[in-house]
Amino acid sequence: MRYLLFFIVLSFQLCVRAQDSTVIAQDTVAVIKDTVIFAGQDFEAFRKQARFENKPYFIVFGASWCAPCHRIKNEIFTNSQIAALANHNYLAYYMDLESFDGAEINSKLYKVSQLPTVIFFDPKSVEEDRAIGVFDGYYFFRKLRAHIPPTQWGPDWGE
């Protein structure tokens, strides 16, 4: 009888904890929908993932001392329309040019000379477009739409 009571109490606690973690997960998903998700793996693994998923991607080049880079991260990449369009249709990568890897990759492949710079690629890593300097949300939204089929565009800006 004691074992049965112990089992019931233990089962009840596990159910309550499972419900709590589900609520946390739903809150996290709500936050993620309102921001562009940048990949956390190394650059070569990121490019392989883009090719494997057959998804276009973009790389944002920035640095900690770059005020326009911070503005874009805080204003444009947290816009819900941009985040929805980018997260659904693209993979995103942030490259810090202050890091050794970022500086080396830039000098060998991309030759970015002005920050911020966003480079758009097709799934096979062929460069398609660049957005350079300070830009607003509408400009970036149009750049995102330009590289995907119109059937995947979703609602227009401001809807």
TORNUKE-773613 format. One record per atom (N, C-alpha, C): x, y, z; residue in one letter. Coordinates in steps of 0.05 Angstrom, whole numbers, plus 32768, in hexadecimal, padded with zeros to 4 digits. Example, Ala and Ser with C-alpha at 12.3 -4.5 7.8 and 13.67 -1.06 7.14 Angstrom:
% TORNUKE-773613
81087F8E809CA;80F67FA6809CA;81087FBE809CA;81017FD3808ES;81117FEB808FS;81028001809DS;
% end
This chain:
% TORNUKE-773613
80107FE88000M;800080008000M;801180198000M;802780198010R;803980308011R;804580347FF5R;804D801E7FE9Y;805980217FCEY;8046802C7FBAY;802D80257FBBL;8019802F7FA9L;8015804D7FAEL;801380557FC7L;801180717FCDL;802A80817FC4L;804180767FC8F;805A80837FC0F;805A80867FA1F;805280717F93F;805180727F76F;803D80877F6CF;8027808A7F78I;8013809E7F70I;801D80BA7F74I;802A80BF7F8BV;803580D97F91V;804B80E07F7EV;805D80CD7F78L;807380D17F65L;806880D67F49L;805480C87F41S;804880CC7F26S;803B80E87F24S;802E80F07F39F;8022810B7F3AF;803781217F37F;804D811E7F45Q;806381327F44Q;806F81337F28Q;8073811C7F1BL;807D811B7F00L;806B81297EECL;805081257EF0C;803D81327EDEC;803D81507EE1C;803F81597EFAV;804081767EFFV;805981827EF3V;807081757EF6R;8089817F7EEAR;8088817F7ECCR;807C816B7EC0A;8079816A7EA3A;806981817E99A;805381887EA7Q;8043819E7E9FQ;805281B87EA2Q;806281BC7EB7D;807281D47EBAD;808681D77EA3D;809381C27E9BS;80A781C47E86S;809A81C97E6BS;808181C07E67T;807381C67E4FT;806C81E37E4DT;806581EF7E63V;805F820B7E64V;8078821C7E5EV;808E82147E69I;80A782227E63I;80AE821F7E46I;80AB82077E3BA;80B182037E1FA;809F82147E0DA;808682177E14Q;807482277E04Q;807C82457E05Q;8084824E7E1DD;808D826A7E20D;80A6826E7E0FD;80B8825B7E0FT;80D1825E7E00T;80CB825F7DE2T;80B9824F7DD9V;80B1824F7DBDV;80A5826A7DB5V;809582757DC7A;8089828F7DC1A;809F82A57DBEA;80B482A37DCEV;80C982B77DCCV;80D982B27DB2V;80DE82997DABI;80EE82927D94I;80DF829C7D7BI;80C5829C7D7AK;80B682A47D62K;80BB82C27D5CK;80C282D17D70D;80C682EE7D6CD;80E282F77D68D;80F482E47D63T;811082EB7D5DT;811C82D87D49T;812E82E17D39V;813B82D07D26V;814E82BD7D35V;814D82A47D2EI;815D82907D3BI;8177828C7D2CI;818D82927D39F;81A8828F7D2DF;81B382747D36F;81C082677D23A;81CC824C7D28A;81E3824F7D3CA;81E6823A7D4DG;81FA823B7D61G;821282297D5BG;8212821B7D44Q;822882097D3EQ;823E82187D2FQ;825482097D2AD;826A82167D1BD;8261821A7CFED;8271822A7CF0F;826982347CD5F;8266821D7CC1F;8279820B7CC0E;827881F57CACE;826081E37CB2E;825A81DD7CCBA;824381CD7CD1A;822981DC7CC9A;822981F67CCCF;821282067CC4F;820E82047CA5F;822382077C96R;822182057C79R;821881E97C70R;822181D57C7DK;821981B97C77K;81FB81B57C7DK;81F281C17C93Q;81D681BF7C9AQ;81C581CD7C85Q;81CD81E47C7CA;81BE81F27C67A;81BC81E27C4EA;81D281D57C46R;81D181C47C2ER;81C081AB7C33R;81C2819F7C4AF;81B281877C51F;8194818E7C51F;818C81A47C5DE;817081AC7C5FE;816681BA7C45E;817981BF7C33N;817381CD7C19N;816481E87C1FN;817081F77C32K;816482107C3AK;817882277C35K;816E823D7C2BP;817F82557C29P;8187825F7C44P;819C826E7C45Y;81A582797C5FY;81B082947C5CY;81B382A27C73F;81C182BB7C73F;81D482BD7C8AF;81E982CC7C86I;81FE82D07C9BI;81FE82EE7CA1I;81FC82F47CBAV;81FE83107CC4V;821A83147CCFV;822983277CC4F;8244832D7CCDF;824283467CE0F;824D83437CF7G;824B83597D0BG;826383577D1EG;8262836A7D31A;8277836B7D46A;826B83787D5FA;827783737D76S;826C837D7D8FS;826D839C7D90S;828183A87D83W;828483C57D84W;827383D37D6FW;826583C57D5EC;825583D07D48C;823983D77D51C;823483F27D55A;821983FB7D5EA;820383F47D4AA;820783F77D30P;81F283F07D1DP;81EB83D17D1EP;820083C17D24C;81FB83A47D26C;81E9839E7D3EC;81ED83AC7D54H;81DC83A87D6BH;81BF83B27D65H;81BD83C87D57R;81A383D27D50R;819483BE7D3FR;81A183B37D2BI;819483A07D1AI;818C83877D2AI;819D837D7D3BK;819783667D4BK;817F836B7D5DK;817E83837D69N;816983897D7CN;814F83927D6FN;814F839E7D58E;813783A87D4CE;812D83977D35E;813E838F7D23I;813683817D0BI;813283637D10I;814683577D1DF;8144833A7D21F;813183327D37F;812583457D45T;811083407D59T;80F583477D4FT;80F383507D36N;80D983567D2AN;80CB833C7D24N;80B283397D2CS;80A4831F7D2AS;80A083177D0DS;809B832A7CFBQ;809783227CDEQ;80B183197CD2Q;80C783277CD8I;80E1831F7CCDI;80E983047CD9I;80E583017CF3A;80EC82E77D00A;80DC82D07CF4A;80C382D47CF0A;80B282BE7CE5A;80BC82B77CC9A;80C082CB7CB8L;80C982C67C9DL;80E582B97C9CL;80F782C37CACA;811382B97CADA;8114829D7CB9A;810782987CCFN;8108827E7CDCN;80FB82687CCCN;80E7826F7CBDH;80D8825B7CADH;80E782547C93H;80F582687C87N;810082647C6CN;811E82637C6BN;812C826B7C80Y;8149826E7C7FY;815682617C97Y;8170825D7C95L;818182587CABL;819182727CAFL;819782797CC7A;81A682927CCDA;81BE828C7CDDA;81D3829B7CD7Y;81ED82997CE6Y;81F882B47CECY;820182B87D04Y;820D82D27D0CY;822B82CD7D0DY;823B82DD7CFFM;825882DB7CFFM;826482F47D0CM;827182F07D22D;827F83057D30D;829A83097D24D;829F83207D18L;82B983247D0BL;82CF832A7D1FL;82C9832C7D38E;82DE832F7D4DE;82EA83147D54E;82DB82FF7D4FS;82E682E47D56S;82FA82DC7D41S;830C82CA7D48F;832082C17D35F;831482B27D1EF;830082A17D24D;82F382927D0ED;82E482A47CFBD;82D682B87D06G;82C782CB7CF6G;82D982DB7CE4G;82EF82E57CEFA;830282F57CDFA;830F82E47CC9A;831682CB7CD0E;832382B97CBCE;830F82B27CA6E;82F782AB7CACI;82E382A37C98I;82DD82BB7C86I;82DB82D37C92N;82D582EB7C82N;82EC82F17C6FN;830582EF7C79S;831B82F67C67S;831F82E27C50S;831882C97C55K;831B82B47C40K;830382B47C2CK;82EB82B97C36L;82D382B47C25L;82C382CD7C1EL;82BE82DF7C30Y;82A982F37C2BY;82B283107C28Y;82C983177C33K;82D483327C30K;82C083487C38K;82B383457C4FV;82A183597C59V;82B283707C64V;82AC83887C5BS;82BB839F7C64S;82AB83B47C73S;829083B17C74Q;827F83C37C82Q;826C83B37C93Q;826883BD7CACL;825583B07CBEL;823D83C17CC3L;822683B57CC7P;822083997CC3P;821D83927CA6P;822283797CA0T;821D836F7C85T;820E83547C88T;81FA83507C77V;81EB83377C77V;81EE832C7C5AV;81F883147C58I;81FB83077C3EI;81E782F07C3DI;81D982EF7C26F;81C582DA7C21F;81D082C57C0FF;81CB82AC7C15F;81D682957C05F;81BF82827BFEF;81C382747BE8D;81B1825E7BE1D;81BB82467BF1D;81AC822F7BF1P;81B482187C01P;81D0820D7BFAP;81D982127BE2K;81F382087BD9K;820A821B7BDFK;8205822F7BEFS;821982437BF8S;822282567BE2S;8211825B7BCEV;8216826F7BBAV;820A82897BC3V;821B829E7BC3E;821282B87BCDE;81FD82C37BB9E;81E782CD7BC4E;81D182D87BB4E;81CE82F77BB7E;81D383017BCFD;81CD831D7BD4D;81DB83267BEED;81DE83417BF1R;81E9834D7C09R;81D883647C12R;81D683687C2CA;81CA83807C38A;81E1838B7C49A;81E983A47C42I;820083B07C4FI;81F983CA7C5DI;820383CD7C75G;81FF83E57C84G;81E583E57C94G;81DD83FC7C9CV;81C483FF7CACV;81AC83FE7C9AV;819983ED7CA1F;818083EB7C92F;816983E77CA5F;815183EC7C9AD;813983E97CABD;812C83CE7CA7D;811883C87CB7G;810A83AF7CB6G;80FD83A97C9BG;80F183BC7C8FY;80E383B87C75Y;80F783B07C60Y;810E83BD7C5FY;812383B67C4CY;812C83997C4FY;813183917C68F;813A83767C6DF;812483627C67F;810B83697C6EF;80F483577C67F;80F383527C49F;80F683677C39R;80F683647C1CR;810D83547C12R;812583577C1FK;813C83467C17K;813683287C1DK;812A83237C34L;812383077C3BL;811082FB7C26L;80FC830B7C1FR;80E883017C0CR;80F382FD7BF0R;8107830C7BE9A;8112830B7BCEA;811F82F07BC7A;812682E17BDBH;813582C87BD6H;812582AF7BDCH;810B82B27BDFI;80FA829A7BE3I;80E2829C7BD0I;80D682867BC9P;80BF82867BB7P;80A782967BC3P;809882A47BB2P;808182B47BBBP;806D82A57BCBP;806B828B7BC7T;8058827A7BD6T;805F82787BF4T;8078827F7BFAQ;8082827D7C16Q;808482997C23Q;807B82AE7C16W;807F82C97C20W;806F82CE7C39W;805782C47C3CG;804782CA7C53G;803B82E67C52G;803282F17C68P;8026830C7C68P;803A83217C61P;802F83377C55D;8040834D7C4DD;8048835E7C66D;805B83707C62W;806583807C78W;804E83907C85W;804D838F7C9FG;8039839E7CAEG;801E83917CB0G;801A837A7CA5E;8000836C7CA7E;7FFE835D7CC1E;
% end
